[in-house]
């Protein structure tokens, strides 16, 4: 059986790390960073509006009226990009997990990752796992974070893991997480899904657009990443999305999941609205999505200790 976990920023936040855009904005303001950066100064006008930074970034291009302004926008984006990644690197270093705690956490996650959904659908997943129990579980992680937090967690997992399931023990083998948008040390990609999310492209060069559009950057920096993700998704029996906002800037990946599905209501709609489906296809896919909100059953090992200064 193939199970794939999509891992978002909720994983890092669950570890006690301040890795949201909002956390970074506060850090930058407190430390007088990016004082002359036009993008950051736009953010300060309405921080809540910029909670989905990448979408607002695309909308921000509508204020570009000439080549000089386009160049300034791209310079400021690159400066913001680099400063944000430096912040994430410092923050991620605060997570130092313990091997025993991680393995205990992982065992609990595999036993209970679906336990917070309604009982009827819980039985469906239990049956799927039970029917393939002799195969064992092959686990893949598609990591949407730039940090190495998940990789630290994964590196401490034992080579041979078995977890109790009814009266059986099921073996689990997990592969090294794949960074969908690269990582802090390998051209991490911050940006949009496609050109339609950029309000104004008149004065942006082809190189500018490639830097702003994540799938284009992926193709240039690592042509295998998207294909690897596609193959993993297509082979999956179960997909678990953890700690992600289902944002439009990752629409290309949601479309892959939608195709895989096709061959609580708000969250289902948020995902399904990224797909182009007729009513019958939508109904079929909707019946294969099970929602658990704010589950406390997954990836609980250690949180970092923070020092409070007064």
MODAWO-V855895 format. One record per residue. N is the residue number from 1. RES is the residue in one letter. D_CENTER is the distance of its C-alpha to the mean C-alpha in whole Angstrom. Layout:
n = <N & N>
res = <RES & RES>
d_center = <D_CENTER & D_CENTER>
This chain:
n = <1 & 2 & 3 & 4 & 5 & 6 & 7 & 8 & 9 & 10 & 11 & 12 & 13 & 14 & 15 & 16 & 17 & 18 & 19 & 20 & 21 & 22 & 23 & 24 & 25 & 26 & 27 & 28 & 29 & 30 & 31 & 32 & 33 & 34 & 35 & 36 & 37 & 38 & 39 & 40 & 41 & 42 & 43 & 44 & 45 & 46 & 47 & 48 & 49 & 50 & 51 & 52 & 53 & 54 & 55 & 56 & 57 & 58 & 59 & 60 & 61 & 62 & 63 & 64 & 65 & 66 & 67 & 68 & 69 & 70 & 71 & 72 & 73 & 74 & 75 & 76 & 77 & 78 & 79 & 80 & 81 & 82 & 83 & 84 & 85 & 86 & 87 & 88 & 89 & 90 & 91 & 92 & 93 & 94 & 95 & 96 & 97 & 98 & 99 & 100 & 101 & 102 & 103 & 104 & 105 & 106 & 107 & 108 & 109 & 110 & 111 & 112 & 113 & 114 & 115 & 116 & 117 & 118 & 119 & 120 & 121 & 122 & 123 & 124 & 125 & 126 & 127 & 128 & 129 & 130 & 131 & 132 & 133 & 134 & 135 & 136 & 137 & 138 & 139 & 140 & 141 & 142 & 143 & 144 & 145 & 146 & 147 & 148 & 149 & 150 & 151 & 152 & 153 & 154 & 155 & 156 & 157 & 158 & 159 & 160 & 161 & 162 & 163 & 164 & 165 & 166 & 167 & 168 & 169 & 170 & 171 & 172 & 173 & 174 & 175 & 176 & 177 & 178 & 179 & 180 & 181 & 182 & 183 & 184 & 185 & 186 & 187 & 188 & 189 & 190 & 191 & 192 & 193 & 194 & 195 & 196 & 197 & 198 & 199 & 200 & 201 & 202 & 203 & 204 & 205 & 206 & 207 & 208 & 209 & 210 & 211 & 212 & 213 & 214 & 215 & 216 & 217 & 218 & 219 & 220 & 221 & 222 & 223 & 224 & 225 & 226 & 227 & 228 & 229 & 230 & 231 & 232 & 233 & 234 & 235 & 236 & 237 & 238 & 239 & 240 & 241 & 242 & 243 & 244 & 245 & 246 & 247 & 248 & 249 & 250 & 251 & 252 & 253 & 254 & 255 & 256 & 257 & 258 & 259 & 260 & 261 & 262 & 263 & 264 & 265 & 266 & 267 & 268 & 269 & 270 & 271 & 272 & 273 & 274 & 275 & 276 & 277 & 278 & 279 & 280 & 281 & 282 & 283 & 284 & 285 & 286 & 287 & 288 & 289 & 290 & 291 & 292 & 293 & 294 & 295 & 296 & 297 & 298 & 299 & 300 & 301 & 302 & 303 & 304 & 305 & 306 & 307 & 308 & 309 & 310>
res = <X & X & X & X & X & X & X & X & X & X & X & X & X & X & X & X & X & X & X & X & X & X & X & X & X & X & X & X & X & X & X & X & X & X & X & X & X & X & X & X & X & X & X & X & X & X & X & X & X & X & X & X & X & X & X & X & X & X & X & X & X & X & X & X & X & X & X & X & X & X & X & X & X & X & X & X & X & X & X & X & X & X & X & X & X & X & X & X & X & X & X & X & X & X & X & X & X & X & X & X & X & X & X & X & X & X & X & X & X & X & X & X & X & X & X & X & X & X & X & X & X & X & X & X & X & X & X & X & X & X & X & X & X & X & X & X & X & X & X & X & X & X & X & X & X & X & X & X & X & X & X & X & X & X & X & X & X & X & X & X & X & X & X & X & X & X & X & X & X & X & X & X & X & X & X & X & X & X & X & X & X & X & X & X & X & X & X & X & X & X & X & X & X & X & X & X & X & X & X & X & X & X & X & X & X & X & X & X & X & X & X & X & X & X & X & X & X & X & X & X & X & X & X & X & X & X & X & X & X & X & X & X & X & X & X & X & X & X & X & X & X & X & X & X & X & X & X & X & X & X & X & X & X & X & X & X & X & X & X & X & X & X & X & X & X & X & X & X & X & X & X & X & X & X & X & X & X & X & X & X & X & X & X & X & X & X & X & X & X & X & X & X & X & X & X & X & X & X & X & X & X & X & X & X & X & X & X & X & X & X>
d_center = <23 & 19 & 16 & 13 & 10 & 6 & 5 & 3 & 6 & 8 & 9 & 10 & 12 & 13 & 15 & 17 & 15 & 15 & 12 & 12 & 13 & 16 & 17 & 17 & 20 & 22 & 22 & 23 & 26 & 27 & 27 & 29 & 26 & 26 & 29 & 30 & 26 & 27 & 23 & 23 & 26 & 25 & 22 & 25 & 27 & 24 & 21 & 20 & 20 & 18 & 15 & 13 & 14 & 13 & 15 & 18 & 18 & 19 & 22 & 23 & 25 & 27 & 29 & 30 & 33 & 34 & 33 & 34 & 31 & 29 & 29 & 29 & 26 & 24 & 26 & 24 & 21 & 21 & 23 & 20 & 17 & 19 & 20 & 16 & 15 & 19 & 18 & 14 & 16 & 19 & 17 & 15 & 19 & 20 & 18 & 21 & 20 & 23 & 24 & 26 & 23 & 20 & 22 & 23 & 20 & 19 & 22 & 22 & 18 & 19 & 22 & 21 & 17 & 19 & 22 & 21 & 21 & 25 & 27 & 28 & 25 & 24 & 27 & 26 & 23 & 26 & 28 & 26 & 25 & 29 & 30 & 28 & 29 & 31 & 28 & 26 & 22 & 20 & 17 & 14 & 10 & 8 & 6 & 3 & 5 & 9 & 11 & 13 & 12 & 11 & 14 & 16 & 16 & 16 & 19 & 21 & 21 & 24 & 25 & 27 & 25 & 27 & 26 & 29 & 29 & 32 & 34 & 32 & 30 & 27 & 26 & 23 & 22 & 18 & 17 & 16 & 12 & 11 & 9 & 8 & 9 & 11 & 12 & 14 & 17 & 17 & 16 & 13 & 12 & 12 & 13 & 14 & 14 & 17 & 21 & 21 & 19 & 21 & 24 & 27 & 27 & 31 & 31 & 28 & 28 & 27 & 25 & 24 & 22 & 21 & 19 & 18 & 16 & 13 & 14 & 18 & 17 & 15 & 18 & 20 & 19 & 18 & 19 & 18 & 14 & 14 & 17 & 16 & 13 & 15 & 18 & 16 & 15 & 18 & 20 & 18 & 20 & 17 & 13 & 12 & 8 & 8 & 7 & 5 & 8 & 8 & 9 & 12 & 11 & 9 & 12 & 13 & 10 & 11 & 15 & 15 & 14 & 17 & 19 & 18 & 19 & 22 & 24 & 20 & 21 & 19 & 16 & 17 & 18 & 15 & 14 & 17 & 18 & 16 & 18 & 22 & 24 & 27 & 28 & 29 & 26 & 24 & 26 & 25 & 21 & 21 & 23 & 21 & 18 & 18 & 17 & 17 & 16 & 16 & 17 & 18 & 19 & 16 & 15 & 18 & 19 & 20 & 19 & 21 & 24 & 25 & 28 & 29 & 32 & 34>
